[in-house]
Every structure is written in structure tokens, then in C-alpha cells.
């Protein structure tokens, strides 16, 4: 069991050094990822939860890093010079898979 990711954990995943300006941007992405995780897991784990499944912790960590890097592609594309541009998807399949393994089953 774990807690929601910390700023330091996200920064480590991104391989960045502490920097007040960048830390504010990283923490904003982290907060958005945690908020999404809380809603994705049906509000079962609040921001101060310490019994978060490891898969949900990893999902939030990956999502926070993705959101931070997303600022480099404001319009949803990334250019590769002569090779052209690619479109970035709205969701990350790995993040969704990790959350799905922790989320309650819903029968409709």
C-alpha cells in the first residue's frame, strides 16, 4: 500500500533537479493527476490516503509526468523536424490499465 505521489517522486521520474519554477509546474501536474485518480477510484482514497493500492500510485505518478510533458505540445502534437508531427492521445493506456486494476467493478 502507498500514498499519492509526492512532488519529489514525480521530479525523480522526470529526471529533473529541484527548481522553484519547474517545481510549481510539476506540482500542478501532480495535483491534477491525483485529483483524476481520486475521481477515477470513486473517491475511495482522499488526498491524505496511505492505503492506496500500488497500481494506483504508479498510475498517478505516470499521469503526473505525462501532464508535465504535455505542456510541450499545447495543440496536442509534437513535431519531429523532417519526419513530421504526431498527435498525442488524450489518455495513456498504461495509466488507464493501472487504474482499472484498482477501481471497483461497476455493473450497469
Buried (B, 14 or more C-beta within 10 A) or exposed (E): EBBBBEBEBBBEBBEBEEEEEBBEEBBBBBBBBBEBBBEBBEEBBEEEBEEBBEBBBBBBBBBBBBBBEBEEBEEEEEEEEEEEEEEBEEEBEEBBEBBEEBBEEEEE
